[in-house]
């Protein structure tokens, strides 16, 4: 059912959920044949708020109702607007008192939160005209995938589901695209196995390095070496692998430190600018180390990076020795 609020602010960093919501609003409000007349989009980085409000007050042509979508409403946040466009927010505040009955005016902004110190934001919140689109927590992702899969007539074996979430990195757009591929391959009323996920769902080099890290953390040296040599066979540059390992250990250290300060998974993700899913995985890997060990590992990796770049050590041999030390 469409949200019939005359004005709506959609904010948050989860663009996939926001776009799905906007598409539902459009589908349930406007006849597809009338969209050229009843759906108007603006970019507030280029268009002043005055023009958007003028459009909202204009009676729609041929349609009973219209939707006006205005993107990049940075003036609702605490961020500095890089555009040169002047927005008279007092006009929007006045518009809230008597919005046009034939228009739904929707503002979007890619921000984690709005600036609640602003009079306009306070008014929007008091009237319940704001809707947040935040990333799903790591615990919510498997359920989201299962519900989407059910709509496509497929299911997941539990190991396959966990691996699917890992390989897609908790990114909803990627998950939705890969579900479509799995449905096409397996057909309806099918159960997706781990083998099917391994065969069809691609992994980035970052995810391969994460699997390598899992073997290191679990002290599975043979598997870690196999993973490393497979990456090298794929022509991955050793210095890049070292950089990715450093980034993961740095994330583990950051997460461990913030968790120790009492931060939640979502708060930690917001603080370091990460998705909640990598934060969950880093927290799990971090249980194998204390803070001093992690600092020592980062120093070890930095020394190897320098030695590689200056030609003081063979790149492959240096990586193999590093894995031996980390798994020891």
C-alpha positions in Angstrom: 0.0 0.0 0.0 1.3 3.4 -1.0 2.3 6.0 1.6 -0.1 8.9 1.0 1.8 11.6 2.9 1.7 14.8 0.9 5.4 15.4 1.7 7.9 12.7 2.5 11.7 12.8 3.2 13.5 9.6 2.4 17.0 9.5 3.9 19.6 6.9 4.6 22.5 5.1 2.9 20.5 2.0 1.8 19.7 3.1 -1.7 18.3 -0.3 -2.9 15.5 -0.3 -0.3 14.8 3.4 -1.0 14.5 2.9 -4.7 12.2 -0.1 -4.2 10.0 2.0 -2.0 9.9 4.9 -4.5 9.0 2.4 -7.3 6.1 1.1 -5.2 4.9 4.6 -4.6 5.0 5.4 -8.3 3.4 2.1 -9.4 0.5 2.5 -6.9 -0.1 6.2 -7.5 0.4 6.7 -11.2 -0.9 4.9 -14.3 2.1 3.7 -16.4 0.6 5.5 -19.4 0.6 8.8 -17.6 4.1 8.8 -16.1 5.4 11.3 -18.6 2.9 13.8 -17.3 2.6 12.8 -13.6 6.1 11.9 -12.5 8.6 14.8 -12.3 12.1 14.5 -11.0 14.5 17.2 -9.9 18.1 17.4 -8.6 18.4 20.0 -5.9 22.1 20.3 -6.7 20.9 22.0 -9.9 17.4 23.3 -9.2 16.3 25.7 -6.4 13.7 24.6 -3.9 11.4 27.4 -5.2 11.0 25.7 -8.6 10.3 22.4 -7.0 7.5 23.8 -4.8 6.1 25.7 -7.7 5.8 22.4 -9.6 4.2 20.7 -6.6 1.5 23.4 -6.5 0.8 23.2 -10.2 -2.2 21.0 -11.1 -1.2 17.8 -12.9 -1.9 17.5 -16.6 -4.2 14.6 -17.6 -3.7 12.8 -14.3 -5.6 13.2 -11.0 -2.4 13.0 -8.9 1.3 13.4 -9.5 4.6 12.7 -7.7 7.4 15.2 -7.6 10.8 13.7 -6.5 13.6 16.0 -5.5 17.0 14.4 -4.9 20.0 15.6 -3.0 18.1 17.5 -0.2 21.4 18.2 1.6 19.9 21.3 3.3 18.1 18.8 5.6 21.4 17.5 6.9 24.3 19.0 8.8 26.6 18.6 5.7 27.8 21.5 3.7 26.0 21.8 0.3 28.7 21.9 -2.4 26.3 23.3 -5.0 25.9 27.0 -5.6 22.0 26.7 -5.6 20.2 28.8 -3.0 17.3 27.0 -1.3 14.7 29.0 0.7 13.8 26.4 3.2 11.3 28.8 4.8 9.1 28.3 1.8 9.0 24.5 2.4 8.2 25.1 6.0 5.2 27.2 4.9 4.2 24.6 2.3 3.9 21.9 5.1 1.1 23.9 6.5 -1.0 23.7 3.3 0.4 21.1 0.9 -1.1 20.7 -2.5 -3.7 17.9 -2.4 -2.9 16.7 -5.9 0.8 16.2 -5.3 3.1 13.9 -3.3 6.4 15.7 -2.9 9.2 13.4 -2.0 12.7 14.5 -1.0 15.7 12.1 -1.0 19.1 12.5 0.5 22.0 10.0 0.9 22.7 10.7 4.6 22.8 8.6 7.7 20.8 11.2 9.6 19.0 14.6 9.3 20.0 17.6 11.3 17.4 17.7 14.1 18.6 21.1 15.2 16.9 22.7 12.1 13.4 24.0 12.5 12.4 22.4 9.2 13.6 19.0 10.2 11.8 19.3 13.5 8.6 20.1 11.7 8.9 17.2 9.3 9.6 14.8 12.2 6.6 16.1 14.3 4.3 15.5 11.3 5.9 12.0 10.8 7.0 12.9 7.3 10.4 11.2 7.4 11.4 7.7 6.4 14.8 6.2 7.1 16.5 3.6 4.9 19.4 2.2 6.8 21.6 -0.9 6.0 20.2 -4.2 7.3 22.2 -5.6 10.2 24.3 -8.8 9.7 21.6 -10.7 11.5 18.8 -9.4 9.3 20.5 -10.3 6.0 19.9 -14.1 5.8 16.1 -13.5 6.5 15.9 -10.9 3.8 17.6 -13.2 1.3 15.3 -16.1 2.3 12.2 -13.9 1.8 13.3 -12.7 -1.6 14.2 -16.3 -2.6 10.8 -17.6 -1.6 9.1 -15.0 -3.8 11.2 -16.5 -6.7 10.2 -20.0 -5.7 13.6 -21.1 -4.5 15.1 -22.0 -1.1 18.6 -22.3 0.4 20.4 -25.0 2.4 21.9 -23.3 5.4 25.5 -23.5 4.4 24.6 -22.2 0.9 22.7 -19.3 2.5 25.7 -18.3 4.6 28.1 -18.5 1.7 25.7 -16.5 -0.5 25.6 -13.7 2.0 29.4 -13.7 2.3 30.1 -13.7 -1.4 27.6 -10.9 -2.1 29.1 -8.9 0.8 25.7 -7.9 2.3 25.0 -5.6 -0.7 21.3 -5.8 -1.5 21.6 -4.9 -5.1 24.1 -7.7 -5.7 22.0 -10.1 -3.7 18.9 -9.4 -5.8 20.8 -9.8 -9.1 22.4 -13.1 -8.0 19.1 -14.5 -6.8 17.7 -13.9 -10.3 20.6 -15.9 -11.7 20.1 -18.7 -9.2 16.4 -18.9 -10.0 17.2 -19.1 -13.8 19.7 -21.8 -13.2 17.8 -24.0 -10.7 14.2 -23.3 -11.7 11.3 -22.9 -9.4 10.7 -25.1 -6.4 14.4 -25.8 -6.1 16.8 -25.8 -3.1 20.1 -24.0 -3.7 23.1 -26.0 -2.5 26.5 -24.9 -1.5 27.9 -26.3 -4.7 25.5 -24.2 -6.8 26.6 -21.0 -4.9 30.3 -21.8 -5.4 29.7 -22.4 -9.1 27.5 -19.4 -9.9 28.0 -16.6 -7.4 31.2 -14.6 -8.2 33.7 -13.6 -5.6 35.8 -10.4 -5.6 39.5 -10.5 -4.7 38.5 -8.8 -1.4 36.2 -11.7 -0.6 38.9 -14.3 -1.6 41.3 -12.5 0.8 38.6 -12.7 3.5 38.4 -16.5 3.0 42.2 -16.6 3.2 42.0 -14.6 6.5 39.4 -17.1 7.8 41.9 -19.9 7.3 44.7 -17.9 8.9 42.6 -17.0 12.0 41.5 -20.6 12.3 45.2 -21.8 12.0 44.4 -23.8 8.8 47.8 -23.2 7.3 47.4 -25.8 4.4 44.1 -24.2 3.3 45.6 -20.7 3.7 48.5 -21.6 1.4 46.1 -23.2 -1.1 44.1 -20.0 -1.1 47.2 -17.8 -1.6 48.5 -19.9 -4.5 45.1 -19.9 -6.1 45.0 -16.1 -5.9 48.6 -15.9 -7.4 47.5 -18.2 -10.2 44.7 -15.7 -11.0 47.5 -13.1 -11.5 46.7 -11.1 -8.4 49.5 -8.8 -7.5 51.2 -9.8 -4.2 51.5 -6.2 -3.0 47.7 -5.8 -3.6 47.1 -8.9 -1.5 49.3 -7.5 1.3 47.3 -4.2 1.2 44.0 -6.1 1.4 45.2 -8.2 4.4 46.4 -5.0 6.1 43.0 -3.4 5.5 41.2 -6.4 7.0 43.4 -6.5 10.1 43.0 -2.8 10.5 39.2 -3.2 10.4 39.5 -6.0 13.0 41.4 -3.7 15.3 39.0 -0.8 14.8 36.0 -3.1 15.5 37.6 -4.7 18.5 38.4 -1.2 20.0 34.9 0.2 19.4 33.2 -2.9 20.8 35.3 -2.6 23.9 34.0 1.0 24.2 30.4 -0.3 24.1 29.5 0.5 20.5 26.9 -1.7 18.9 27.3 -3.4 15.5 25.3 -0.6 13.8 27.0 2.2 15.7 30.4 0.7 14.8 29.5 0.4 11.1 28.4 4.1 11.1 31.4 5.3 12.9 34.0 3.7 10.6 31.8 4.1 7.4 31.4 0.4 6.8 28.4 -1.9 6.1 27.3 -3.9 9.3 28.1 -7.2 7.7 31.9 -6.8 7.4 31.8 -5.4 10.9 30.2 -8.6 12.2 32.8 -10.8 10.4 35.6 -8.6 11.7 34.3 -9.0 15.2 34.2 -12.7 14.8 37.8 -12.8 13.5 38.9 -10.5 16.2 38.2 -13.0 18.9 41.4 -14.9 17.9 43.6 -11.9 18.8 44.2 -9.3 21.5 44.9 -5.7 20.7 48.6 -5.9 21.1 48.8 -8.9 18.7 46.8 -7.0 16.1 49.1 -4.0 16.3 52.1 -6.3 16.0 50.5 -8.0 12.9 49.9 -4.6 11.3 53.6 -3.7 11.9 54.7 -7.0 10.4 52.6 -6.4 7.3 53.8 -2.8 7.0 57.4 -4.1 7.1 56.7 -6.7 4.4 55.0 -4.1 2.2 58.1 -1.9 2.4 60.5 -4.8 1.8 58.4 -5.9 -1.3 58.3 -2.4 -2.8 62.0 -1.8 -2.3 63.0 -5.2 -3.7 64.5 -6.4 -0.5 62.4 -9.6 -0.5 60.8 -11.9 -3.1 57.1 -11.0 -3.2 55.7 -14.6 -3.2 58.2 -15.8 -0.6 57.5 -12.8 1.6 53.7 -13.6 1.5 54.3 -17.3 2.3 56.5 -16.4 5.3 53.9 -13.9 6.5 51.2 -16.6 6.4 53.5 -19.0 8.3 54.0 -16.3 11.1 50.3 -15.4 11.2 49.2 -19.1 11.5 51.8 -19.9 14.0 
